[in-house]
Amino acid sequence: MRFDVLTIFPEMVLDSAINGVTGRAIKQGLVDLSVWNPREYTSDKHKTVDDRPYGGGPGMVMKYQPLKDALEDAKQSVKSEHTKVVYLSPQGKPINQQLLNDNVDLEQLILIAGRYEGIDERFIKNECHEEWSLGDFVISGGELAALVVIDAISRLLPKVLGDEESAQQDSHMNGLLDYPHYTRPETISEQEVPAVLLSGNHKDIEQWRLKQSLGNTWKKRPDLLLEKELTATQLALLEEFKIELKYKKVQ
């Protein structure tokens, strides 16, 4: 998959993306990443990419033409019918696992990293397919959001993770939070690893993990359960979790 980021801070994206899972994917040729600096598409000696907003007010607005020209070069580098242009904005739809899953089959995802007070509205209307947001808060620019999207989608691609099942077992992949994880040693501060995980009984372990996943979601993100239709088995396991939790509090 190919990611292209339009940003006036290309080094911010490249220096971060070469690390970890994304960096390995790029080195292995599983992911392509290019950055396009709108400053390189200006005609004045100061390489101006922003200007004062019409109507007055604080801050500056990124200009239409440098973004448009950079975008055209990004598109021409691939020439794919399966390209999506996304503006990363606090006004966009919230980025969640389903949104990422829905876009994993794109050939090219072009991410627009805005700065200042934002970008000219005409660019958003004419050139962007969608707006995506990290959440209901504001950060200084879209570069961090772009890196989040690149990492989150890259890990869904075949062969990017060492274990093909890793991504499928992550939190939110099935609408639930992940179950607790433990590693050696077996005892830490008088706290033991749950006995079922040492039993070798894979069926019991799978059931325990599902129960914990349901319980974690109920405790930490109950809103997710409102969006999910639980099976009879899942409802029974969740009820067991609640009873066990109540019993622990009584002890």
PyRosetta script that sets phi, psi and omega in degrees:
from pyrosetta import init, pose_from_sequence

init()
pose = pose_from_sequence("MRFDVLTIFPEMVLDSAINGVTGRAIKQGLVDLSVWNPREYTSDKHKTVDDRPYGGGPGMVMKYQPLKDALEDAKQSVKSEHTKVVYLSPQGKPINQQLLNDNVDLEQLILIAGRYEGIDERFIKNECHEEWSLGDFVISGGELAALVVIDAISRLLPKVLGDEESAQQDSHMNGLLDYPHYTRPETISEQEVPAVLLSGNHKDIEQWRLKQSLGNTWKKRPDLLLEKELTATQLALLEEFKIELKYKKVQ")
pose.set_psi(1, 147.5)
pose.set_omega(1, -177.6)
pose.set_phi(2, -111.5)
pose.set_psi(2, 127.2)
pose.set_omega(2, 173.5)
pose.set_phi(3, -110.6)
pose.set_psi(3, 134.1)
pose.set_omega(3, 173.9)
pose.set_phi(4, -125.3)
pose.set_psi(4, 133.0)
pose.set_omega(4, -178.8)
pose.set_phi(5, -121.7)
pose.set_psi(5, 124.5)
pose.set_omega(5, 173.0)
pose.set_phi(6, -91.6)
pose.set_psi(6, 117.0)
pose.set_omega(6, -173.7)
pose.set_phi(7, -155.4)
pose.set_psi(7, 146.0)
pose.set_omega(7, 174.6)
pose.set_phi(8, -87.0)
pose.set_psi(8, 0.1)
pose.set_omega(8, 175.1)
pose.set_phi(9, -126.1)
pose.set_psi(9, 67.2)
pose.set_omega(9, -176.6)
pose.set_phi(10, -60.0)
pose.set_psi(10, -34.3)
pose.set_omega(10, -179.0)
pose.set_phi(11, -66.3)
pose.set_psi(11, -29.0)
pose.set_omega(11, 179.0)
pose.set_phi(12, -63.3)
pose.set_psi(12, -38.6)
pose.set_omega(12, 178.9)
pose.set_phi(13, -76.4)
pose.set_psi(13, -50.1)
pose.set_omega(13, -175.3)
pose.set_phi(14, -64.9)
pose.set_psi(14, -42.4)
pose.set_omega(14, -177.6)
pose.set_phi(15, -64.5)
pose.set_psi(15, -31.1)
pose.set_omega(15, 179.5)
pose.set_phi(16, -83.6)
pose.set_psi(16, -37.9)
pose.set_omega(16, -173.4)
pose.set_phi(17, -70.6)
pose.set_psi(17, -18.6)
pose.set_omega(17, -177.0)
pose.set_phi(18, -79.5)
pose.set_psi(18, -0.7)
pose.set_omega(18, -178.4)
pose.set_phi(19, -102.7)
pose.set_psi(19, 159.7)
pose.set_omega(19, 171.0)
pose.set_phi(20, 62.5)
pose.set_psi(20, -148.4)
pose.set_omega(20, -176.0)
pose.set_phi(21, -59.7)
pose.set_psi(21, -45.0)
pose.set_omega(21, -178.9)
pose.set_phi(22, -63.5)
pose.set_psi(22, -43.0)
pose.set_omega(22, 178.9)
pose.set_phi(23, -60.3)
pose.set_psi(23, -43.1)
pose.set_omega(23, 178.1)
pose.set_phi(24, -64.3)
pose.set_psi(24, -40.1)
pose.set_omega(24, -179.9)
pose.set_phi(25, -63.7)
pose.set_psi(25, -38.6)
pose.set_omega(25, 178.4)
pose.set_phi(26, -67.1)
pose.set_psi(26, -44.8)
pose.set_omega(26, -180.0)
pose.set_phi(27, -62.9)
pose.set_psi(27, -33.5)
pose.set_omega(27, -179.2)
pose.set_phi(28, -83.9)
pose.set_psi(28, -2.7)
pose.set_omega(28, 179.4)
pose.set_phi(29, 77.5)
pose.set_psi(29, 14.8)
pose.set_omega(29, 179.3)
pose.set_phi(30, -84.4)
pose.set_psi(30, -22.5)
pose.set_omega(30, 179.8)
pose.set_phi(31, -135.9)
pose.set_psi(31, 137.8)
pose.set_omega(31, 172.7)
pose.set_phi(32, -110.0)
pose.set_psi(32, 141.9)
pose.set_omega(32, 179.0)
pose.set_phi(33, -137.6)
pose.set_psi(33, 127.3)
pose.set_omega(33, 174.9)
pose.set_phi(34, -132.4)
pose.set_psi(34, 149.8)
pose.set_omega(34, 176.9)
pose.set_phi(35, -120.8)
pose.set_psi(35, 149.4)
pose.set_omega(35, -177.1)
pose.set_phi(36, -133.2)
pose.set_psi(36, 119.1)
pose.set_omega(36, -176.0)
pose.set_phi(37, -96.1)
pose.set_psi(37, 114.2)
pose.set_omega(37, 179.7)
pose.set_phi(38, -56.9)
pose.set_psi(38, -23.7)
pose.set_omega(38, 179.1)
pose.set_phi(39, -61.9)
pose.set_psi(39, -28.0)
pose.set_omega(39, -180.0)
pose.set_phi(40, -75.6)
pose.set_psi(40, -3.2)
pose.set_omega(40, -178.3)
pose.set_phi(41, -116.8)
pose.set_psi(41, 25.2)
pose.set_omega(41, 176.8)
pose.set_phi(42, -104.0)
pose.set_psi(42, 163.1)
pose.set_omega(42, -176.6)
pose.set_phi(43, -114.5)
pose.set_psi(43, -7.2)
pose.set_omega(43, -179.5)
pose.set_phi(44, -94.4)
pose.set_psi(44, 160.7)
pose.set_omega(44, -174.6)
pose.set_phi(45, -67.8)
pose.set_psi(45, -21.3)
pose.set_omega(45, 180.0)
pose.set_phi(46, -89.6)
pose.set_psi(46, -3.0)
pose.set_omega(46, -179.2)
pose.set_phi(47, 53.2)
pose.set_psi(47, 53.4)
pose.set_omega(47, -174.1)
pose.set_phi(48, -77.0)
pose.set_psi(48, 125.1)
pose.set_omega(48, 179.1)
pose.set_phi(49, -114.8)
pose.set_psi(49, 2.0)
pose.set_omega(49, -177.0)
pose.set_phi(50, -137.5)
pose.set_psi(50, 162.7)
pose.set_omega(50, 179.2)
pose.set_phi(51, -154.9)
pose.set_psi(51, 169.7)
pose.set_omega(51, -178.5)
pose.set_phi(52, -68.4)
pose.set_psi(52, 146.5)
pose.set_omega(52, 180.0)
pose.set_phi(53, -76.4)
pose.set_psi(53, 139.6)
pose.set_omega(53, 171.1)
pose.set_phi(54, -62.6)
pose.set_psi(54, 140.6)
pose.set_omega(54, -179.3)
pose.set_phi(55, 90.6)
pose.set_psi(55, -4.0)
pose.set_omega(55, 179.1)
pose.set_phi(56, 81.0)
pose.set_psi(56, -175.7)
pose.set_omega(56, -178.8)
pose.set_phi(57, 113.8)
pose.set_psi(57, 170.0)
pose.set_omega(57, -176.6)
pose.set_phi(58, -77.0)
pose.set_psi(58, 160.8)
pose.set_omega(58, 172.2)
pose.set_phi(59, 77.7)
pose.set_psi(59, -177.2)
pose.set_omega(59, -178.7)
pose.set_phi(60, -126.1)
pose.set_psi(60, 164.0)
pose.set_omega(60, -178.4)
pose.set_phi(61, -124.0)
pose.set_psi(61, 136.3)
pose.set_omega(61, 178.3)
pose.set_phi(62, -68.8)
pose.set_psi(62, 136.2)
pose.set_omega(62, -173.2)
pose.set_phi(63, -77.6)
pose.set_psi(63, 153.6)
pose.set_omega(63, -176.0)
pose.set_phi(64, -66.7)
pose.set_psi(64, -54.2)
pose.set_omega(64, -165.6)
pose.set_phi(65, -65.1)
pose.set_psi(65, -43.9)
pose.set_omega(65, 177.7)
pose.set_phi(66, -60.0)
pose.set_psi(66, -38.3)
pose.set_omega(66, 177.4)
pose.set_phi(67, -66.3)
pose.set_psi(67, -43.9)
pose.set_omega(67, -179.7)
pose.set_phi(68, -60.5)
pose.set_psi(68, -45.3)
pose.set_omega(68, -178.1)
pose.set_phi(69, -67.6)
pose.set_psi(69, -40.1)
pose.set_omega(69, 177.0)
pose.set_phi(70, -64.5)
pose.set_psi(70, -40.3)
pose.set_omega(70, 179.7)
pose.set_phi(71, -63.3)
pose.set_psi(71, -41.6)
pose.set_omega(71, -180.0)
pose.set_phi(72, -61.5)
pose.set_psi(72, -40.8)
pose.set_omega(72, 177.0)
pose.set_phi(73, -66.1)
pose.set_psi(73, -38.6)
pose.set_omega(73, 178.1)
pose.set_phi(74, -62.4)
pose.set_psi(74, -42.3)
pose.set_omega(74, 178.7)
pose.set_phi(75, -65.9)
pose.set_psi(75, -43.1)
pose.set_omega(75, -177.8)
pose.set_phi(76, -66.3)
pose.set_psi(76, -22.2)
pose.set_omega(76, -179.4)
pose.set_phi(77, -68.8)
pose.set_psi(77, -19.7)
pose.set_omega(77, -179.6)
pose.set_phi(78, -121.2)
pose.set_psi(78, -41.4)
pose.set_omega(78, -178.2)
pose.set_phi(79, 55.2)
pose.set_psi(79, 55.7)
pose.set_omega(79, -178.6)
pose.set_phi(80, -111.4)
pose.set_psi(80, 146.2)
pose.set_omega(80, 174.2)
pose.set_phi(81, -78.3)
pose.set_psi(81, -15.5)
pose.set_omega(81, -178.5)
pose.set_phi(82, -103.5)
pose.set_psi(82, 56.6)
pose.set_omega(82, 179.0)
pose.set_phi(83, -114.6)
pose.set_psi(83, 138.1)
pose.set_omega(83, 175.7)
pose.set_phi(84, -127.3)
pose.set_psi(84, 137.3)
pose.set_omega(84, 177.9)
pose.set_phi(85, -108.4)
pose.set_psi(85, 123.0)
pose.set_omega(85, -175.6)
pose.set_phi(86, -124.3)
pose.set_psi(86, 127.4)
pose.set_omega(86, 173.3)
pose.set_phi(87, -93.4)
pose.set_psi(87, 124.6)
pose.set_omega(87, -179.2)
pose.set_phi(88, -87.2)
pose.set_psi(88, 111.7)
pose.set_omega(88, -168.0)
pose.set_phi(89, -147.7)
pose.set_psi(89, 145.2)
pose.set_omega(89, 175.5)
pose.set_phi(90, -64.1)
pose.set_psi(90, -12.0)
pose.set_omega(90, 178.4)
pose.set_phi(91, -91.6)
pose.set_psi(91, -1.7)
pose.set_omega(91, -175.3)
pose.set_phi(92, -81.2)
pose.set_psi(92, 175.0)
pose.set_omega(92, 175.5)
pose.set_phi(93, -69.6)
pose.set_psi(93, 141.1)
pose.set_omega(93, -177.9)
pose.set_phi(94, -61.0)
pose.set_psi(94, 135.6)
pose.set_omega(94, 176.9)
pose.set_phi(95, -77.2)
pose.set_psi(95, 121.1)
pose.set_omega(95, 174.7)
pose.set_phi(96, -134.6)
pose.set_psi(96, 178.2)
pose.set_omega(96, -174.1)
pose.set_phi(97, -62.7)
pose.set_psi(97, -37.9)
pose.set_omega(97, -179.2)
pose.set_phi(98, -65.1)
pose.set_psi(98, -40.3)
pose.set_omega(98, 177.8)
pose.set_phi(99, -60.5)
pose.set_psi(99, -43.3)
pose.set_omega(99, 179.0)
pose.set_phi(100, -65.5)
pose.set_psi(100, -44.2)
pose.set_omega(100, 178.8)
pose.set_phi(101, -58.9)
pose.set_psi(101, -37.8)
pose.set_omega(101, -177.0)
pose.set_phi(102, -69.5)
pose.set_psi(102, -16.3)
pose.set_omega(102, -175.8)
pose.set_phi(103, -114.4)
pose.set_psi(103, 10.1)
pose.set_omega(103, -175.2)
pose.set_phi(104, -73.4)
pose.set_psi(104, -18.6)
pose.set_omega(104, -177.6)
pose.set_phi(105, -93.5)
pose.set_psi(105, 4.2)
pose.set_omega(105, 176.2)
pose.set_phi(106, -64.5)
pose.set_psi(106, 148.9)
pose.set_omega(106, 172.4)
pose.set_phi(107, -82.8)
pose.set_psi(107, -34.1)
pose.set_omega(107, -178.4)
pose.set_phi(108, -143.2)
pose.set_psi(108, 129.7)
pose.set_omega(108, 174.1)
pose.set_phi(109, -119.7)
pose.set_psi(109, 116.3)
pose.set_omega(109, -179.8)
pose.set_phi(110, -101.9)
pose.set_psi(110, 121.2)
pose.set_omega(110, -175.8)
pose.set_phi(111, -109.0)
pose.set_psi(111, 125.3)
pose.set_omega(111, -179.7)
pose.set_phi(112, -97.5)
pose.set_psi(112, 114.6)
pose.set_omega(112, -179.3)
pose.set_phi(113, -97.2)
pose.set_psi(113, 99.3)
pose.set_omega(113, -179.5)
pose.set_phi(114, -75.0)
pose.set_psi(114, 166.4)
pose.set_omega(114, 177.1)
pose.set_phi(115, -144.4)
pose.set_psi(115, 177.8)
pose.set_omega(115, 177.8)
pose.set_phi(116, 59.8)
pose.set_psi(116, -137.5)
pose.set_omega(116, 179.9)
pose.set_phi(117, -82.2)
pose.set_psi(117, -6.8)
pose.set_omega(117, -178.5)
pose.set_phi(118, 136.6)
pose.set_psi(118, -163.0)
pose.set_omega(118, -179.9)
pose.set_phi(119, -124.0)
pose.set_psi(119, 161.1)
pose.set_omega(119, -178.8)
pose.set_phi(120, -53.7)
pose.set_psi(120, 126.6)
pose.set_omega(120, -175.3)
pose.set_phi(121, -57.5)
pose.set_psi(121, -29.7)
pose.set_omega(121, -179.0)
pose.set_phi(122, -67.0)
pose.set_psi(122, -30.1)
pose.set_omega(122, 175.9)
pose.set_phi(123, -67.6)
pose.set_psi(123, -41.9)
pose.set_omega(123, 179.6)
pose.set_phi(124, -61.4)
pose.set_psi(124, -46.1)
pose.set_omega(124, -177.0)
pose.set_phi(125, -69.4)
pose.set_psi(125, -38.3)
pose.set_omega(125, -174.0)
pose.set_phi(126, -86.6)
pose.set_psi(126, -29.5)
pose.set_omega(126, -168.1)
pose.set_phi(127, -118.8)
pose.set_psi(127, -21.4)
pose.set_omega(127, -173.4)
pose.set_phi(128, -100.3)
pose.set_psi(128, 135.1)
pose.set_omega(128, 177.3)
pose.set_phi(129, -78.2)
pose.set_psi(129, -38.7)
pose.set_omega(129, -176.3)
pose.set_phi(130, -148.5)
pose.set_psi(130, 163.1)
pose.set_omega(130, 169.3)
pose.set_phi(131, -117.2)
pose.set_psi(131, 132.8)
pose.set_omega(131, 179.0)
pose.set_phi(132, -121.3)
pose.set_psi(132, 148.6)
pose.set_omega(132, -178.2)
pose.set_phi(133, -133.0)
pose.set_psi(133, 143.8)
pose.set_omega(133, 173.8)
pose.set_phi(134, -71.9)
pose.set_psi(134, -24.1)
pose.set_omega(134, -178.1)
pose.set_phi(135, 161.4)
pose.set_psi(135, -175.4)
pose.set_omega(135, -176.1)
pose.set_phi(136, -85.6)
pose.set_psi(136, 63.3)
pose.set_omega(136, 176.3)
pose.set_phi(137, -156.9)
pose.set_psi(137, 169.3)
pose.set_omega(137, -175.8)
pose.set_phi(138, -118.8)
pose.set_psi(138, 133.3)
pose.set_omega(138, 171.8)
pose.set_phi(139, -116.8)
pose.set_psi(139, 172.0)
pose.set_omega(139, -169.7)
pose.set_phi(140, -72.7)
pose.set_psi(140, -18.9)
pose.set_omega(140, -179.6)
pose.set_phi(141, -169.7)
pose.set_psi(141, 170.2)
pose.set_omega(141, -175.5)
pose.set_phi(142, -83.8)
pose.set_psi(142, -1.2)
pose.set_omega(142, -176.1)
pose.set_phi(143, -63.3)
pose.set_psi(143, -43.6)
pose.set_omega(143, 179.3)
pose.set_phi(144, -63.5)
pose.set_psi(144, -40.5)
pose.set_omega(144, 177.5)
pose.set_phi(145, -63.8)
pose.set_psi(145, -39.7)
pose.set_omega(145, 178.5)
pose.set_phi(146, -61.7)
pose.set_psi(146, -42.4)
pose.set_omega(146, 179.4)
pose.set_phi(147, -64.3)
pose.set_psi(147, -38.0)
pose.set_omega(147, 177.2)
pose.set_phi(148, -62.1)
pose.set_psi(148, -47.1)
pose.set_omega(148, -179.2)
pose.set_phi(149, -62.9)
pose.set_psi(149, -44.3)
pose.set_omega(149, -179.0)
pose.set_phi(150, -61.4)
pose.set_psi(150, -45.8)
pose.set_omega(150, 179.5)
pose.set_phi(151, -64.1)
pose.set_psi(151, -47.3)
pose.set_omega(151, -174.3)
pose.set_phi(152, -65.8)
pose.set_psi(152, -37.3)
pose.set_omega(152, 178.6)
pose.set_phi(153, -78.6)
pose.set_psi(153, -37.8)
pose.set_omega(153, -178.7)
pose.set_phi(154, -58.2)
pose.set_psi(154, -39.3)
pose.set_omega(154, -177.1)
pose.set_phi(155, -69.7)
pose.set_psi(155, -13.2)
pose.set_omega(155, 176.9)
pose.set_phi(156, -87.2)
pose.set_psi(156, -13.2)
pose.set_omega(156, -176.0)
pose.set_phi(157, -77.7)
pose.set_psi(157, 147.9)
pose.set_omega(157, 179.9)
pose.set_phi(158, -57.8)
pose.set_psi(158, 136.8)
pose.set_omega(158, 173.8)
pose.set_phi(159, 75.1)
pose.set_psi(159, -3.6)
pose.set_omega(159, -179.1)
pose.set_phi(160, -70.6)
pose.set_psi(160, -44.0)
pose.set_omega(160, 176.7)
pose.set_phi(161, -89.6)
pose.set_psi(161, 149.4)
pose.set_omega(161, -179.4)
pose.set_phi(162, -61.0)
pose.set_psi(162, -36.8)
pose.set_omega(162, 179.1)
pose.set_phi(163, -111.3)
pose.set_psi(163, 119.4)
pose.set_omega(163, -176.4)
pose.set_phi(164, -59.4)
pose.set_psi(164, -25.0)
pose.set_omega(164, -177.3)
pose.set_phi(165, -87.3)
pose.set_psi(165, -9.9)
pose.set_omega(165, -174.8)
pose.set_phi(166, -57.3)
pose.set_psi(166, -50.9)
pose.set_omega(166, -177.2)
pose.set_phi(167, -64.0)
pose.set_psi(167, -36.2)
pose.set_omega(167, -177.6)
pose.set_phi(168, -68.9)
pose.set_psi(168, -19.6)
pose.set_omega(168, -179.0)
pose.set_phi(169, -100.1)
pose.set_psi(169, 2.8)
pose.set_omega(169, 179.5)
pose.set_phi(170, -68.2)
pose.set_psi(170, 161.8)
pose.set_omega(170, 171.8)
pose.set_phi(171, -56.1)
pose.set_psi(171, 143.3)
pose.set_omega(171, 174.7)
pose.set_phi(172, 78.8)
pose.set_psi(172, -13.1)
pose.set_omega(172, -178.3)
pose.set_phi(173, -63.1)
pose.set_psi(173, -34.5)
pose.set_omega(173, 178.3)
pose.set_phi(174, -111.6)
pose.set_psi(174, 19.2)
pose.set_omega(174, 180.0)
pose.set_phi(175, 85.2)
pose.set_psi(175, 3.0)
pose.set_omega(175, -179.1)
pose.set_phi(176, -123.7)
pose.set_psi(176, 162.8)
pose.set_omega(176, 172.0)
pose.set_phi(177, -78.3)
pose.set_psi(177, 161.6)
pose.set_omega(177, -178.3)
pose.set_phi(178, -71.4)
pose.set_psi(178, 160.6)
pose.set_omega(178, 174.3)
pose.set_phi(179, -84.6)
pose.set_psi(179, 163.7)
pose.set_omega(179, 179.5)
pose.set_phi(180, -67.3)
pose.set_psi(180, 149.1)
pose.set_omega(180, 178.8)
pose.set_phi(181, -118.7)
pose.set_psi(181, 146.7)
pose.set_omega(181, 179.6)
pose.set_phi(182, -137.1)
pose.set_psi(182, 150.9)
pose.set_omega(182, 172.7)
pose.set_phi(183, -142.6)
pose.set_psi(183, -179.7)
pose.set_omega(183, -175.5)
pose.set_phi(184, -67.7)
pose.set_psi(184, 147.2)
pose.set_omega(184, 5.9)
pose.set_phi(185, -81.2)
pose.set_psi(185, 168.6)
pose.set_omega(185, -177.0)
pose.set_phi(186, -71.0)
pose.set_psi(186, -27.3)
pose.set_omega(186, -177.9)
pose.set_phi(187, -124.3)
pose.set_psi(187, 127.9)
pose.set_omega(187, 176.0)
pose.set_phi(188, -136.5)
pose.set_psi(188, 121.9)
pose.set_omega(188, -179.7)
pose.set_phi(189, 50.6)
pose.set_psi(189, 44.0)
pose.set_omega(189, 178.8)
pose.set_phi(190, 65.6)
pose.set_psi(190, 14.1)
pose.set_omega(190, 175.7)
pose.set_phi(191, -101.8)
pose.set_psi(191, 126.4)
pose.set_omega(191, -175.8)
pose.set_phi(192, -98.3)
pose.set_psi(192, 150.4)
pose.set_omega(192, 169.8)
pose.set_phi(193, -65.6)
pose.set_psi(193, 136.0)
pose.set_omega(193, 178.1)
pose.set_phi(194, -50.5)
pose.set_psi(194, 132.1)
pose.set_omega(194, -173.9)
pose.set_phi(195, -57.9)
pose.set_psi(195, -33.0)
pose.set_omega(195, -177.2)
pose.set_phi(196, -61.8)
pose.set_psi(196, -30.6)
pose.set_omega(196, -179.3)
pose.set_phi(197, -73.1)
pose.set_psi(197, -15.8)
pose.set_omega(197, 178.4)
pose.set_phi(198, -99.8)
pose.set_psi(198, -1.6)
pose.set_omega(198, -172.0)
pose.set_phi(199, -77.5)
pose.set_psi(199, -25.7)
pose.set_omega(199, -176.0)
pose.set_phi(200, 80.3)
pose.set_psi(200, -1.3)
pose.set_omega(200, 179.4)
pose.set_phi(201, -88.0)
pose.set_psi(201, 101.8)
pose.set_omega(201, -171.8)
pose.set_phi(202, -66.1)
pose.set_psi(202, -33.1)
pose.set_omega(202, 178.5)
pose.set_phi(203, -66.1)
pose.set_psi(203, -44.7)
pose.set_omega(203, 178.6)
pose.set_phi(204, -65.2)
pose.set_psi(204, -38.5)
pose.set_omega(204, 179.3)
pose.set_phi(205, -64.2)
pose.set_psi(205, -43.5)
pose.set_omega(205, 179.9)
pose.set_phi(206, -62.3)
pose.set_psi(206, -41.6)
pose.set_omega(206, 179.5)
pose.set_phi(207, -67.3)
pose.set_psi(207, -41.3)
pose.set_omega(207, 178.2)
pose.set_phi(208, -61.2)
pose.set_psi(208, -44.3)
pose.set_omega(208, -179.0)
pose.set_phi(209, -64.1)
pose.set_psi(209, -40.2)
pose.set_omega(209, 177.1)
pose.set_phi(210, -63.8)
pose.set_psi(210, -42.2)
pose.set_omega(210, 178.8)
pose.set_phi(211, -61.5)
pose.set_psi(211, -44.4)
pose.set_omega(211, -179.7)
pose.set_phi(212, -66.7)
pose.set_psi(212, -37.2)
pose.set_omega(212, 178.0)
pose.set_phi(213, -62.7)
pose.set_psi(213, -45.5)
pose.set_omega(213, 176.7)
pose.set_phi(214, -62.7)
pose.set_psi(214, -43.4)
pose.set_omega(214, -179.6)
pose.set_phi(215, -65.7)
pose.set_psi(215, -42.6)
pose.set_omega(215, 177.3)
pose.set_phi(216, -58.9)
pose.set_psi(216, -43.3)
pose.set_omega(216, -179.6)
pose.set_phi(217, -65.6)
pose.set_psi(217, -41.4)
pose.set_omega(217, 178.9)
pose.set_phi(218, -62.7)
pose.set_psi(218, -39.9)
pose.set_omega(218, -178.4)
pose.set_phi(219, -76.4)
pose.set_psi(219, -43.3)
pose.set_omega(219, -169.4)
pose.set_phi(220, -98.7)
pose.set_psi(220, -35.6)
pose.set_omega(220, -177.5)
pose.set_phi(221, -138.8)
pose.set_psi(221, 64.4)
pose.set_omega(221, -177.8)
pose.set_phi(222, -59.0)
pose.set_psi(222, -22.5)
pose.set_omega(222, 178.9)
pose.set_phi(223, -62.0)
pose.set_psi(223, -28.7)
pose.set_omega(223, 179.6)
pose.set_phi(224, -67.8)
pose.set_psi(224, -32.7)
pose.set_omega(224, -179.5)
pose.set_phi(225, -70.2)
pose.set_psi(225, -27.1)
pose.set_omega(225, 178.1)
pose.set_phi(226, -66.9)
pose.set_psi(226, -24.2)
pose.set_omega(226, -178.7)
pose.set_phi(227, -93.8)
pose.set_psi(227, -3.1)
pose.set_omega(227, -173.6)
pose.set_phi(228, -120.3)
pose.set_psi(228, 133.5)
pose.set_omega(228, 176.7)
pose.set_phi(229, -90.2)
pose.set_psi(229, 108.6)
pose.set_omega(229, -176.2)
pose.set_phi(230, -81.5)
pose.set_psi(230, 145.5)
pose.set_omega(230, 175.5)
pose.set_phi(231, -76.7)
pose.set_psi(231, 169.8)
pose.set_omega(231, 178.3)
pose.set_phi(232, -61.0)
pose.set_psi(232, -39.9)
pose.set_omega(232, 178.6)
pose.set_phi(233, -63.1)
pose.set_psi(233, -44.2)
pose.set_omega(233, -179.6)
pose.set_phi(234, -65.4)
pose.set_psi(234, -40.3)
pose.set_omega(234, 178.1)
pose.set_phi(235, -62.7)
pose.set_psi(235, -40.2)
pose.set_omega(235, 179.2)
pose.set_phi(236, -65.9)
pose.set_psi(236, -41.5)
pose.set_omega(236, 179.3)
pose.set_phi(237, -66.0)
pose.set_psi(237, -39.0)
pose.set_omega(237, 178.4)
pose.set_phi(238, -64.7)
pose.set_psi(238, -39.7)
pose.set_omega(238, 178.2)
pose.set_phi(239, -65.0)
pose.set_psi(239, -39.7)
pose.set_omega(239, 175.9)
pose.set_phi(240, -59.9)
pose.set_psi(240, -43.8)
pose.set_omega(240, -179.7)
pose.set_phi(241, -59.3)
pose.set_psi(241, -45.2)
pose.set_omega(241, -178.5)
pose.set_phi(242, -63.3)
pose.set_psi(242, -41.3)
pose.set_omega(242, 179.2)
pose.set_phi(243, -65.3)
pose.set_psi(243, -44.5)
pose.set_omega(243, 179.6)
pose.set_phi(244, -63.7)
pose.set_psi(244, -38.8)
pose.set_omega(244, 179.6)
pose.set_phi(245, -66.1)
pose.set_psi(245, -42.3)
pose.set_omega(245, 178.2)
pose.set_phi(246, -63.2)
pose.set_psi(246, -39.2)
pose.set_omega(246, 179.8)
pose.set_phi(247, -65.3)
pose.set_psi(247, -40.3)
pose.set_omega(247, 179.9)
pose.set_phi(248, -63.7)
pose.set_psi(248, -38.4)
pose.set_omega(248, -179.1)
pose.set_phi(249, -68.1)
pose.set_psi(249, -31.4)
pose.set_omega(249, -179.5)
pose.set_phi(250, -71.6)
pose.set_psi(250, -35.0)
pose.set_omega(250, -176.9)
pose.set_phi(251, -65.1)
pose.dump_pdb("model.pdb")
